[in-house]
Amino acid sequence: MKTIADRIAVVTGAGSGIGRATSVALAERGAVLVLADIDQSGMEETARMIAAAGGMVSCHQVNVADQEAMKTFAAEVERLHGRAHIVVNNAGIGILDDFVDSNLDDFRKVVDINLWGVVYGSKFFLPLMLKAGEGHIVNISSLAGIISTPGMVSYGTTKFAVRGFSESLRAELAGRNIGVTSVHPGMIRTNIAKASKVVDTALQGRMVEWFERYGRPPSLVANKIVAAIESNRMRVLVTPETYLMDAFKRTAPTLAEAFNAQFMNRFRKAINPQYGNRQAAKSDSGRPKKAASVPASSTEKSDLAA
């Protein structure tokens, strides 16, 4: 898409972080913004920022995990604007817990928001792009969609899936003037560390601290998203660690996965020694116990001697 000005841009998860920054960046390029979030107050704050700069914007409270709600949302956008040109499927959540201990309801919730939200956003707005004759879909994956991370099985599952979905859809839409991009941010200064469900509170506290201290601003991701839309890029890597791990994974995949797993497990144990003790206890409990040796009776000894 060569120009963004006057295009209708839909952004989910627009109430904070990457969604807010991307909405503002698109508005600065002249797009008409359609914001979606379950957080009404955060979304309205984003809208105020855009309106104060002279941009056109509307707000829609939507749960992206709800198929019928997303279908109704797309219909509402068609009624208001007649078409859509850009969709940024950004809404997402995280849960940090070992898979063996995790709740399947939590796992399902992550899949519903992080994956089905992307699928619904693409499925229901794609006809509006085809109607407009051009379009671009941006799906937010993660560094966790490039390399695996212990304790984030549900999150990683969805982010690998978003990457695969994006690349498959891009291939299918080739030649139809609609691009698809998957974005892999890395450590960005957003609320995800605070908002994620983390069983280990000590780990969550350190994660929040790291994101605040070392995370890059969401505007960095937003600017790369805008550039990707304009140049129709298939994949966007954002932070140095994302570039590093992507190269490592491609050149030595087994070693890269082993290194990342070992690093993350040591990191968690260093932050919370009790986590390490629990893991050791689980390992011990899973090992078969040796049978106690019982001295043979005199009769048994005679039988053995025979």
N, C-alpha and C positions, 0 to 999 in steps of 0.2 A: 504494500500500500504506500504510494508515493506521498500522499498528503493526509494529514489527520484533521485539518481544519474543517469544521462543519460536519464531521462524522459523528454518528451516535455511538458512544462508548459505554458499555455496561461493565461495571466492576463489582464483584462480590467481595465480601469481607472488607468493605470500604471504610469501616469505622475506625481503623487505626493502622499503624505499621505500614507494610508494603502496599496494602489496598488504598490507604489514604494518600500516601506519597504518589502512587501511580495515578490516582484520580486527579490530583493537583497537577501533575506533569502533563497529563493528557489535556486538561482544561487550558493549561498555558499554551498548548499548541492549537487551541481553538476548537477542540472537540466539545460536543454537548454530552454532559455526564449523566448517566443513570446509575445511581448508587444503590447497592443492596447489602444489607447486613441484618443480623438478628439483634444487634445492639443499636437501638434507635438513637440514643443520645450521642454515641460516638459517631454514627453516620451523619447526624444533623450537624455536628461540629465540623466534619469534613465539608459538608455542603456550605456551611457559613464561610469557610476559608475560600472555597471556589467562588461563591457569589460575591464576596468582598473584593475579589480580584476582577470582577466583571464577567465571570463565567456563567453559563447556563447549566442548571443542575436540578435533578429531582431525586427524591428519596423513596425507597421501597423496603419495608421490613419483611425479610424473607428468610426462611430456613432452607438453606440449599440442599439439605438432606431429604426434604419433602418433595417427592416427584410432582404431585399435583400443584403444590405451591409454586414450584419453578415453572411449570407449564402455564399457570395462570399469570405469573410474572412476565413471561415472554409475550403472552397475549396482550397484557397491559401496555408493554413497550410498543408493540405493533399498533395498538389503538392510539397511543400518544404520538408516535413518531413515524409509523408506517414501515419502519425498517430498523436494522441495527448493522453496524459495520465492524465494531470491535467488541470482543468479550474477553475480559480478564477474569478467569476462574481462580480466585485467590483465597477464598475462605478455607480455613483449615484449623485443626486442633492437633495436640500431641498428648501422648500418654507414655510415661516412662516407668516401665515395670517389667520384670522378667516374665517371659511368656508362660513359663510353667506355673507362675503364681497369679497370672493375670485373670481378669474376669472377661468372659466371652462377650458379655453385653458391652463392656468398654471397647473391646476390639471391634465389634460391629458398629459402634458409634463412630469410631475413627474412620472406618471404611465408608460409612454412609456420608460423612461430611467431606472427607479428603478425596475420595474417589467418585462416589456417586454424584456428589455436588458438581464435580468437573464434567462428568458424563451428561448430567441433566443440563448444565449450562451450555454445553456444546450442542447437544441434541435439539433443544428447543429454540435456540437462537440461530442455528445454522440456516433454517429456511428463510429467516429474515435477511441473512447475508446474501443468500442466493437470489432473493428478491431484489436486493440492492445492486447485485452484479459484482460485488467485491466484499472482502472482509478479512478479518484476522482474529484468530483465537489464540489467547495466551493462557497456558496452564502452568500454575506454580508447582513445581516439583521441589527438589531439595538436594543438598549434598547427600542426604540419606537415600536419594534415588540413584546415586552413583556407587556408593560403597556402604556396606552393611554396618549397623551399629548395635552392639549388645544392649538389651533393655528397651529397644525401640522397634520391636518386631512389627507391631501393628502399624506404626507410623511409616517405617521403611517399606512395608508391603504396599501401602497406598502410594508412596512416592515413586517406587519403581514402576508401579502400575500406571501412574499418571504419565511417566516418561514414555512407556510403551504405547499407551493409548494415543498420546500426542503424535508420536512418530508414525504410527499406523494411520491415523486420521489424515495426517499431512500427505502421506503417499496416496491415499484414496482421493483427496481433493486436488491433487496436482492437475494443473491445466484448467481449473475452474475459478481462478482468480481469488482464491481464499487460502491464506497461509495459516500455519499452526506452529506455535513455538512452545517448547518446554523450558522453564526457567529454574536454575539450580542456585539458590542464593548463598548458602553457607551461613556464617555467623552474622546475623543482622540484628541491630538494636530495636527489637520489637517486644511486644508483650507475651510472645509465645511461651517463654520460659516461666513467666509468672502464671499464665493462664493454664498451662499444661497440668494434667493430673500426674503427680509424681509421688509415689509411695514413700520414697526416701527423702524426707524433708531436708536433711543436711545436704544432699546432692542438689536439690532444687535451689536452696539458698546460694550455693556456690555457682550454679548455672546462671542464676539471675545476675550475680556479681560479674561473672565473665562476660555475659552478653552486654551489660552496661559498660564495662571497662574496655572490652576488645571488639565489640560488635561494630560493624559499619552502619552508617545511616541508611534508612529505608529509601532515601532519595537516590542512592547509588543504584539500587535495584530498579527503581522507577525509570531512571534515565536510560538504563540498558534495555528495559522493556520497550520504551518508546522507539529507541534506535532499532530494535529487533523487528518491530511492526513496520517501520519505514523501509527496512532492507530485507524483510521476509526471511529472517534467520530461523533455522530449525531448532537450535539449542543455544541457550545463553548460560554461561558460567559467570559468576559475579565476583566472589572474593578470592584472594590468593590461595586459601586452603582448598577451595573447590577446584581450582586449576591444578593444584599440586596432586590432590587425591585422584582426580580424573586421569592425569598422566600416569600416576603410579598404578592405578587399576588397569589401564590399558596395556602397560608394558609388562607388569608382573602381577596378574590378578590374584593368584593364590597367596603370594607374599603380602600383597596390599591388604587383603581381607584379614589375614592372620595378624598383621601388624596393628591394624585398627582395632581389632577385637581385644588384643592384649593391652593396648594403650588405654582403651576405654575401661576395661575391667580393673586395671591398676589405678586408674584415675578415681573410679568409684570407691575402691578400697582405701585409697589414701585419704579421701574426704571423710568417709565413714567406716572406720575399722569394723564396726558391728556388721556391716554388709559382708565384709570378707569372712567374718566368723560364721555368719549364716550360710554363706556359700560352702564353706568347708564342712559345716554340719550336714548340709544337704548331700554333699559328695560322700561323706562317711555313711549316711543313712542309706544311700543307694547301693553301697557295696555289699555283696553277699557275705554274711558272717561265716567264719570258719567254724566247723563243728568241733565241739570240745572233744579232746582225746580221752577215751575211756579205757582203762587197763583191761586187757583180755583176761577172762576167767581161766582157771586151771584147765577146764574142759576144752575151751577154745584153743588154749596153747597146745594141748595134746593133739587136737585136730589139725592145727597148723603144722605141727612137727611131723605128722603122718604124711 
